Amino acid sequence: MPSHFSTIGFEIDSVDEMIALAERASTDAEVIAVDGDRRYVVWSAGDGPELWLQLDEEGGLIGMAPHFAGRHRWRIGLIDEVARPNHTELDGAFYVWRCPDGEDPEDGLYPFVFDCPDRAIYGELDMPTFASVQLAGFAHAVEVWPDIEAYDASKGEGSEEQPRLASMSFIPAGLFAGEDSEADTPPEAYAIITGVVRSAARRKNPLSGARYQWAELITFGGILDVVIDAGLLGDRELRTGNVVSGAFWLSGQLDTEDAVEPAKMLD
């Protein structure tokens, strides 16, 4: 079963292995101080995998979040914070709208939630407001088809009871509570995404040496960087023109000073 860490080439099977990874990453990392003497210790590959270690006022490790630094930015309406019972004081998540129109941040293509590994850096935010987010999708499960024609043929025409997902679609499944969920259960940073591969490569994590799959997906709303545990694909590597559909965890970093215009979202 892939984890958010294995999706970018970090295999962690125990608490001891997580602590060992944190210690190894911290030897070549950037320290970012935030309010109250708390700190992020950030290991970055430069263009790709990142680890955000969270330290409290005494320097104790209280959390660790993975992220993937891609090049694409999405224009969003930043609407509200999402608080979860298991969050540390340095965790964060946001409820947003994709590609808002006009002057209303809540008028756009669709809403979704993403987890934010560097929430404390931004301080107090006056919401709703416009922003851009560098967003990445971490695969929980995926299916792959050679091309759009093969995907459409496999899905058929669909029906009112079981509509066929388009080859470029984004379903914010984390907003929909399950039957067993409590009424006040916060939404999750989770989406069902289908898209066409624009480019792809098997990459090597420079800290662990393990390989993972990276791809740019053209989906409904723009281009999204996604990463996939190599074990989910076996010997198969993604190619341009493939259709990928699956469940993805969403991790994002904000830029409140740079609200990307819709015309730029396919750059």
Secondary structure, 3 states (H helix, E strand, C coil): CCCCCHHHCCCCCCHHHHHHHHHHHHCCCEEEECHHHCEEEEEECCCCEEEEEEECCCCCEEEEEEEECCCCCEEEEEEEECCCCCCCCCCCEEEEEECCCCCCCCCCCCEEEEECCCHHHHCCCCCCEEEEEEEEEEEEEEEEECCHHHHHHHHCCCCCCCCCCCCCEEECHHHCCCCCCCCCCCCCCEEEEEEEEEEEEEEECCCCCCEEEEEEEEECCEEEEEEEEHHHHCCCCCCCCCEEEEEEEEEEEEECCCCCCHHHCCC
